[in-house]
Amino acid sequence: MNNLPPLKPLVSFRAAAKHQSLTKAAQELHLTHGAVSRAVKQLEEFFGFELFTRRNRGLFLTEKGAVLAKEVENSLTRLEKVCESLKIPESKRRLSVSCEPSLAMRWLMPKLDDFRRKAPQIDIHLSTAGGPIDITAEGVHLAIRRSDFAWPPHYHCTPLGKEMIGPVCSPAYWKKHKSSPKQLLHTRTRPEAWNDWSSISGIRVESDSEKYFDHFYFSLQAASTGFGLAIGPEPIVREDIKQGLLVAPYGFKKTPIDYIILSLDRPENDRNMNTFISWLKSELGLPLV
């Protein structure tokens, strides 16, 4: 214990490091500026080096201060999560989930009521985001992602299945344009989707025009209204196909990308995580290889 600094000042240091300001840290913690300043000074005296440098009326972490700030943030965040889990009754545990936006809006959200009926003891808090994630900073337990980026080696990765994509359009559009060039709908979030489809399927769809949308969600909405032919990930368009809003005239093909879940801890060691992931795998029904 002799190597540990005084613990109470770490809370003030954490806030000061986050805001790079003693004043803003004091406001967050409902303390005086002097109290935060004394806490930081106490830590600096313990370590024997400065944690911040002050220049041009600004506050900046030193190199050693930045190292300490990162570890303090990670440690206190973990402690907060443990305390939160202990305070919440076992009968109702919160599970924070970050999910790819299109998958969340068009597939997961409509199914959450079904999951809540099957596992009423788990309170799912859903947020939407894609790509790389700092799980600790975002305060989530699980992150549902496509495996098209590198993640930290200490993250645990659980595969949910291979991504499958295919061109989709409204039944009326296909009936009218089946034998003629198509209007291809692109998304700026995945501009290579049509090239990916051609590469994995060997099919190049003849087109006479192209339209661009900001996101898959909008291109799929446009496709369902008869605007053209869009690339759709299979789970995301599954319900629309069942309801007859979309057709997939060329079928779906596996891409090299997986749907995955990232977590700090092994999900099998947490009953609620394991329950949710097992349900996800069952509902997605995607091939693992």
Secondary structure by P-SEA (a helix, b strand, c coil): ccccccccaaaaaaaaaacccaaaaaaaacccaaaaaaaaaaaaaaaccccccccccbbbbcaaaaaaaaaaaaaaaaaaaaaaaaaccccbbbbbbbccaaaaacccccaaaaaaaacccbbbbbbbbcccccccccccccccccccccccccbbbbbcbbbbbbbbbcaaaaaaccccccbbbbbccccaaaaaaaaaccbbbbbccccccccaaaaaaaaaaccbbbbbccccaaaaaaaccccccbbbbbccccccccccccccccaaaaaaaaaaaaaaccccc
